[in-house]
Amino acid sequence: MKYILLKLATVFTLLMVLLCGFTGGQTEASTIDHQDLIIVNKYYNKLAYYDNGHLKMVTPVATGKTWDKTPVGFFKVVNKIKNRPYYTGKISGGDSRNPLGKRWLGLNINGTSGDTYAIHGNNNESSIGKYVSQGCIRMNNEDIEELFNQVQVGTSVAITYSYKSFIELTNLYGYGVRS
């Protein structure tokens, strides 16, 4: 039953993409010289980062421990925070015990303002590649620091669950990849 629900959710997401289109954050009336795209594929637990049509990074990530924890869809990076405190555990930013690592790219998932869901570092590198989070996308600390330095607020983020390659997904989303 869980497998069928996963497939239905994936099919629904792909249908919405095909019906609504994906412009990578652009409207028809605007032009953007610099266009970024992050794709998180929960099927493989990997993240790809495209900068202006060029693939810059593919790296393993950790996602939600259940299907619904990390929602699929199209979102935006709405804030960037260095050394974000872990409020629940009352752990200051930059502390080695902080499960959020040293970088936070807040996402507007489910109408939030970037304070609930994020792409962030972690304090448990062995969790990467697994389904373990409460909804955030965890990265190795050195990878999130590299991504953080390149990504701008407003960057489009597509979260999916698909067997397709990143190139196939960029074509599906209408994002122009350059070699």
Secondary structure, 3 states (H helix, E strand, C coil): CHHHHHHHHHHHHHHHHHHHCCCCCCCCCCCCCCCEEEEEECCCCEEEEEECCEEEEEEECEEECCCCCCCCEEEEEEEEEECCCECCCCECCCCCCCCCCCEEEEECHHHCCCCCEEEECCCCHHHCCCEEECCCEECCHHHHHHHHHHCCCCCEEEEECCCCCHHHHHHHHCCCCCC
